[in-house]
Amino acid sequence: MLGEDTCEEGALKATEIFENSINVEIIEHGKVRPGKEEGHEHFGYLDGISQPALKGLVKPHAGQLECEPGVIIMGLKGDDGLVGIPHKRPDWAVGGSIMAFRKLHQRVPEFDKFLDENPIKKHGLTHEEGVALRGARMVGRWKSGVPIDLSPEKDDHDFLDPEVINNFRYHLPEPGQARCPFSAHIRKTSPREHIDKPLNPLKLEPILPHARIMRSGIPYGPEVSVAERQAQKTLEDRGLLFVSYQSVLGFFGFNFIQKIWANNIIFPPPEDNSFEAGVPAGFDPIIGNAKGEARTRESTGTDATFMKEKLVMREDFVVAEGGEYFFIPPLKAIDRISNGEGLPSFVPLAAGGGFLQRLLP
């Protein structure tokens, strides 16, 4: 897309510039949701609120997560994983990144029905408030984007200030999940800080600065129809076109976050001095994938009055309908392509539970 072009117009301009160096394989159409839902995905939650600030390049807001530029961009400081040995990148790849793309189908009527049938029942809450609270604790934010770690009881828009909205670390004022469940989507995929138990052989805290991704998404498909709301059943395809950028996919990029964190029922581990020892967090209730024919997933901690409650979800609310991994080249590589020079190919390797890429000379 270039400026105000449509997808087709942008693709045409790109092919005119690069001629037979590129092919248009598929076009996916996304669009911003209308009116007050602008910026919100189809479940209704404000999207794209928290992005890491690249150290030395971006001045962070209060509480904004930071990472070395090389966590996102190949060949820069931080493109080294935990061991501190820089990954070997050919000159033309330095400044590039790996993009993960997913087309995520969202079953909105089914998600809304589930919340309506499973409100948090607490003295003083109406049914609607209990529904909203259950959804907020599953996601980790209210629909406005306000994190429940800052405002655990209600959607308080005073926390929408850019210098406030991401200024939290989950373990304050005490370790545990009274304010935000370990299983909440945003805590599963971005733990921020973690108070590791002293005798735990696998420390989470050292990994966190490396497990950052830059991400973006745009909704696709129509708004939920009256007929779908009445039937409480999805009849039209809608969802999110999601992309993330990282210098490595496996450790600790998109694949790692999805497989080792979101799909892992014992992640994150209980913090030191928390009261939930021995109670697994369960799946990420939004994007966690149980695999196999039986789609049943369980999550704990979504009701602050009953932390051990197992919230049982017998169907997926988000279904990955397709996706791919792409090398996003730096400008110098694009110059080589436009000048008719070739680039080495990528060879996919399955290793360490993730999809890794090896650049060939």
C-alpha positions as CSV (number, residue, x, y, z in Angstrom):
1,M,0.0,0.0,0.0
2,L,1.3,3.4,-1.0
3,G,-0.4,6.4,0.5
4,E,-4.1,6.3,-0.2
5,D,-3.9,3.6,-2.8
6,T,-6.1,0.5,-2.6
7,C,-4.4,-2.8,-2.2
8,E,-4.7,-3.5,-5.9
9,E,-3.3,0.0,-6.8
10,G,-0.4,-0.4,-4.4
11,A,0.4,-3.9,-5.8
12,L,0.4,-2.5,-9.4
13,K,2.8,0.3,-8.5
14,A,5.1,-2.1,-6.8
15,T,5.2,-4.4,-9.9
16,E,5.8,-1.4,-12.1
17,I,8.9,-0.5,-10.0
18,F,10.3,-4.0,-9.6
19,E,9.0,-5.5,-12.9
20,N,9.6,-9.2,-13.1
21,S,11.6,-9.2,-9.8
22,I,8.4,-9.7,-7.8
23,N,5.1,-11.5,-8.2
24,V,1.8,-10.7,-6.6
25,E,0.6,-14.1,-5.1
26,I,-2.4,-13.0,-3.0
27,I,-4.1,-9.8,-1.8
28,E,-5.8,-9.7,1.6
29,H,-8.1,-6.8,2.3
30,G,-8.2,-5.2,5.7
31,K,-10.1,-2.1,6.8
32,V,-10.4,0.0,10.0
33,R,-13.6,-0.6,11.9
34,P,-16.2,2.2,11.8
35,G,-16.9,5.1,14.2
36,K,-16.0,4.6,17.9
37,E,-14.7,1.1,17.0
38,E,-11.8,2.5,15.1
39,G,-8.5,1.0,16.4
40,H,-10.4,-1.9,18.0
41,E,-10.3,-5.5,16.8
42,H,-13.6,-7.4,16.2
43,F,-13.9,-8.6,19.8
44,G,-14.0,-4.9,20.7
45,Y,-10.6,-4.4,22.4
46,L,-8.3,-1.6,21.5
47,D,-5.4,-3.0,19.6
48,G,-1.7,-2.2,19.2
49,I,-1.3,-0.3,22.5
50,S,2.0,-1.7,23.7
51,Q,5.1,-1.8,21.5
52,P,8.7,-2.1,22.6
53,A,10.9,1.0,22.4
54,L,14.2,0.4,20.7
55,K,17.0,1.5,23.0
56,G,18.9,4.5,21.6
57,L,16.4,5.1,18.9
58,V,13.1,5.8,20.6
59,K,12.4,7.7,23.8
60,P,10.1,5.4,25.8
61,H,6.9,6.5,27.5
62,A,6.6,5.8,31.2
63,G,6.6,2.0,31.8
64,Q,7.0,1.2,28.1
65,L,9.0,-1.9,27.5
66,E,12.4,-1.5,25.9
67,C,14.7,-3.8,24.0
68,E,17.9,-3.6,22.0
69,P,17.4,-2.7,18.3
70,G,18.8,-6.1,17.3
71,V,15.9,-7.9,18.9
72,I,13.8,-6.6,16.0
73,I,16.4,-5.6,13.3
74,M,19.1,-8.0,12.0
75,G,22.7,-7.2,12.6
76,L,22.2,-4.5,15.3
77,K,23.1,-4.6,19.0
78,G,21.0,-7.3,20.6
79,D,20.8,-9.6,17.7
80,D,22.5,-12.3,19.8
81,G,20.0,-14.2,21.9
82,L,20.8,-15.1,25.5
83,V,24.4,-16.2,25.0
84,G,25.6,-12.8,23.8
85,I,27.2,-14.1,20.6
86,P,26.0,-12.0,17.6
87,H,24.2,-13.9,14.9
88,K,26.2,-14.0,11.7
89,R,24.3,-12.0,9.0
90,P,25.5,-11.3,5.5
91,D,26.0,-7.7,4.7
92,W,22.8,-7.4,2.6
93,A,20.7,-8.7,5.4
94,V,21.9,-6.2,8.1
95,G,19.0,-3.8,8.7
96,G,16.4,-6.3,7.7
97,S,13.8,-8.2,9.8
98,I,11.7,-11.3,9.7
99,M,8.0,-10.8,9.4
100,A,5.4,-13.3,10.6
101,F,2.0,-13.0,9.0
102,R,-1.2,-14.6,10.2
103,K,-4.8,-14.4,9.1
104,L,-6.7,-14.8,12.3
105,H,-10.4,-15.6,12.0
106,Q,-12.4,-14.4,15.0
107,R,-15.6,-16.1,16.1
108,V,-17.2,-13.0,17.7
109,P,-20.7,-14.2,18.4
110,E,-19.4,-17.3,20.1
111,F,-16.9,-15.3,22.2
112,D,-19.7,-12.9,23.3
113,K,-22.0,-15.8,24.1
114,F,-19.3,-17.4,26.2
115,L,-18.8,-14.2,28.2
116,D,-22.5,-13.8,28.6
117,E,-22.8,-17.4,30.0
118,N,-19.7,-17.0,32.3
119,P,-19.9,-13.6,34.0
120,I,-17.9,-13.0,37.1
121,K,-20.4,-13.1,40.0
122,K,-19.4,-10.7,42.6
123,H,-21.4,-8.7,45.1
124,G,-22.4,-5.3,43.7
125,L,-21.8,-6.2,40.0
126,T,-24.6,-6.3,37.5
127,H,-24.7,-9.1,34.9
128,E,-23.2,-6.7,32.2
129,E,-20.4,-5.6,34.6
130,G,-19.6,-9.2,35.3
131,V,-19.5,-10.0,31.6
132,A,-17.1,-7.0,31.0
133,L,-14.9,-8.0,33.9
134,R,-14.6,-11.6,32.8
135,G,-13.6,-10.4,29.3
136,A,-11.1,-7.9,30.7
137,R,-9.4,-10.5,32.9
138,M,-9.2,-12.9,29.9
139,V,-7.5,-10.3,27.7
140,G,-5.7,-8.3,30.4
141,R,-7.2,-5.0,29.3
142,W,-10.6,-3.4,29.3
143,K,-12.1,-2.7,25.8
144,S,-10.8,0.9,26.0
145,G,-7.2,-0.5,26.4
146,V,-6.9,0.3,30.1
147,P,-4.9,-2.5,31.7
148,I,-6.6,-4.4,34.5
149,D,-3.3,-4.3,36.4
150,L,-3.9,-0.6,36.9
151,S,-7.6,-0.6,37.1
152,P,-8.8,-4.1,38.2
153,E,-12.4,-3.3,39.1
154,K,-13.6,-1.0,36.3
155,D,-12.7,0.6,33.0
156,D,-11.3,3.8,34.2
157,H,-10.4,6.1,31.3
158,D,-8.1,8.2,33.5
159,F,-5.5,5.5,32.7
160,L,-5.6,6.1,29.0
161,D,-2.8,8.8,29.2
162,P,0.2,7.6,27.1
163,E,2.4,8.2,30.1
164,V,0.2,5.9,32.2
165,I,-1.4,3.2,30.1
166,N,1.7,0.9,30.0
167,N,3.2,1.9,33.3
168,F,2.7,-1.4,35.1
169,R,4.7,-4.6,35.8
170,Y,2.1,-7.1,37.1
171,H,3.8,-7.9,40.4
172,L,2.9,-4.7,42.2
173,P,1.8,-4.2,44.9
174,E,2.4,-7.9,45.5
175,P,3.3,-11.0,43.5
176,G,0.5,-13.1,42.1
177,Q,-2.5,-12.6,40.0
178,A,-5.1,-10.8,42.1
179,R,-5.0,-7.8,39.7
180,C,-4.1,-9.6,36.4
181,P,-4.3,-13.4,35.9
182,F,-1.2,-15.3,34.8
183,S,-3.3,-16.6,32.0
184,A,-4.4,-13.2,30.6
185,H,-3.6,-12.8,27.0
186,I,-1.3,-9.8,27.5
187,R,0.5,-11.4,30.4
188,K,1.0,-14.7,28.6
189,T,2.5,-13.0,25.5
190,S,4.4,-10.2,27.3
191,P,5.1,-11.0,31.0
192,R,6.9,-7.6,31.4
193,E,8.7,-8.5,34.7
194,H,8.7,-11.7,36.7
195,I,9.8,-12.5,40.3
196,D,11.5,-15.8,39.8
197,K,11.6,-18.3,42.6
198,P,15.2,-18.6,43.9
199,L,15.4,-22.4,43.3
200,N,13.7,-22.4,39.9
201,P,16.3,-23.8,37.5
202,L,14.6,-22.1,34.5
203,K,14.7,-18.3,35.1
204,L,12.2,-16.2,33.1
205,E,13.4,-12.8,34.0
206,P,16.7,-13.0,31.8
207,I,14.6,-14.0,28.8
208,L,12.2,-11.1,28.8
209,P,14.4,-8.4,27.2
210,H,14.9,-10.8,24.2
211,A,11.3,-11.9,23.8
212,R,10.0,-8.7,22.3
213,I,8.3,-8.2,18.9
214,M,7.0,-5.3,17.0
215,R,3.5,-6.0,15.8
216,S,0.5,-4.6,14.0
217,G,-2.9,-5.7,12.8
218,I,-5.9,-4.5,10.8
219,P,-9.4,-6.0,11.0
220,Y,-10.9,-7.7,8.0
221,G,-14.4,-8.7,7.2
222,P,-17.8,-7.2,7.9
223,E,-19.2,-6.1,11.3
224,V,-21.3,-8.7,13.1
225,S,-24.8,-8.7,11.7
226,V,-28.1,-8.7,13.6
227,A,-28.7,-12.3,12.4
228,E,-25.4,-13.5,13.8
229,R,-26.0,-11.8,17.2
230,Q,-29.5,-13.4,17.4
231,A,-28.2,-16.9,16.4
232,Q,-25.0,-16.4,18.5
233,K,-23.2,-18.0,15.6
234,T,-20.6,-16.8,13.1
235,L,-21.9,-16.7,9.6
236,E,-19.4,-14.4,7.9
237,D,-15.6,-14.5,7.8
238,R,-14.0,-11.7,9.9
239,G,-10.9,-11.3,12.0
240,L,-7.5,-9.8,12.1
241,L,-4.6,-9.6,9.6
242,F,-1.6,-9.8,12.0
243,V,2.0,-9.1,11.4
244,S,5.0,-9.2,13.8
245,Y,8.6,-8.2,13.2
246,Q,11.6,-9.8,14.9
247,S,15.2,-10.7,14.0
248,V,14.7,-14.4,14.9
249,L,11.4,-16.4,14.9
250,G,12.4,-19.3,17.1
251,F,14.2,-18.0,20.2
252,F,12.6,-15.6,21.2
253,G,10.3,-14.4,18.4
254,F,6.7,-15.0,17.3
255,N,6.9,-18.8,17.2
256,F,8.5,-18.9,20.7
257,I,5.8,-16.7,22.2
258,Q,2.9,-18.7,20.6
259,K,4.2,-22.2,21.3
260,I,6.2,-21.9,24.5
261,W,4.2,-19.2,26.2
262,A,0.6,-18.9,24.9
263,N,0.1,-22.7,24.3
264,N,1.9,-23.7,27.5
265,I,-0.4,-24.4,30.4
266,I,2.3,-24.0,33.0
267,F,3.5,-20.7,31.7
268,P,4.1,-18.3,33.3
269,P,5.3,-20.1,36.5
270,P,3.9,-18.7,39.8
271,E,6.1,-15.9,41.1
272,D,8.1,-16.1,44.3
273,N,5.9,-15.5,47.3
274,S,2.7,-15.7,45.3
275,F,-0.2,-17.8,46.6
276,E,-0.9,-19.8,43.5
277,A,1.9,-22.4,43.8
278,G,0.9,-25.6,42.1
279,V,-2.0,-24.1,40.2
280,P,-1.1,-23.9,36.4
281,A,-2.2,-20.8,34.5
282,G,-3.6,-22.8,31.7
283,F,-3.9,-21.7,28.1
284,D,-4.0,-18.1,26.8
285,P,-7.8,-17.9,26.6
286,I,-7.7,-15.7,23.4
287,I,-5.0,-17.3,21.1
288,G,-4.0,-20.4,23.0
289,N,-4.1,-23.6,20.9
290,A,-4.9,-27.0,22.3
291,K,-4.1,-28.8,19.0
292,G,-5.8,-32.0,18.0
293,E,-9.5,-32.7,17.5
294,A,-10.5,-31.9,21.1
295,R,-10.4,-28.1,21.3
296,T,-11.1,-27.8,25.0
297,R,-8.9,-25.4,26.8
298,E,-8.7,-24.4,30.5
299,S,-7.5,-21.2,32.1
300,T,-7.2,-20.2,35.8
301,G,-7.2,-16.9,37.6
302,T,-9.8,-15.1,35.6
303,D,-12.0,-14.7,38.7
304,A,-10.2,-12.9,41.4
305,T,-12.7,-14.3,44.0
306,F,-11.8,-17.9,43.1
307,M,-8.3,-18.1,41.7
308,K,-8.3,-21.9,41.3
309,E,-11.5,-21.9,39.1
310,K,-10.8,-23.6,35.8
311,L,-12.5,-21.6,33.1
312,V,-13.4,-24.2,30.5
313,M,-13.5,-23.2,26.8
314,R,-14.8,-25.9,24.5
315,E,-14.2,-24.1,21.2
316,D,-11.6,-21.7,19.8
317,F,-12.5,-18.1,19.5
318,V,-9.5,-17.3,17.2
319,V,-8.6,-19.7,14.4
320,A,-5.5,-19.2,12.3
321,E,-6.6,-19.6,8.7
322,G,-3.2,-19.2,7.1
323,G,0.1,-17.3,7.3
324,E,3.7,-17.2,6.2
325,Y,7.1,-16.0,7.2
326,F,8.9,-13.3,5.1
327,F,12.3,-11.7,5.1
328,I,11.8,-7.9,5.0
329,P,15.0,-6.6,3.3
330,P,16.8,-3.4,4.1
331,L,17.0,-0.7,1.5
332,K,20.4,-1.8,0.3
333,A,19.0,-5.3,-0.5
334,I,16.1,-3.7,-2.4
335,D,18.6,-1.7,-4.4
336,R,20.4,-4.9,-5.3
337,I,17.1,-6.4,-6.5
338,S,16.1,-3.3,-8.5
339,N,19.6,-3.3,-10.1
340,G,19.1,-6.8,-11.3
341,E,21.4,-8.5,-8.8
342,G,20.2,-11.7,-7.1
343,L,20.0,-12.4,-3.4
344,P,20.8,-15.8,-1.7
345,S,17.8,-17.9,-0.9
346,F,16.4,-18.8,2.6
347,V,16.4,-22.4,3.8
348,P,13.9,-23.2,6.5
349,L,15.1,-25.3,9.3
350,A,13.0,-26.9,12.0
351,A,14.9,-26.6,15.2
352,G,14.4,-26.0,18.9
353,G,10.6,-26.2,18.6
354,G,10.5,-23.1,16.3
355,F,10.8,-22.3,12.7
356,L,14.3,-20.8,12.2
357,Q,16.0,-19.3,9.2
358,R,19.5,-19.8,8.0
359,L,20.9,-17.3,5.5
360,L,23.1,-18.9,2.9
361,P,26.1,-17.2,1.4
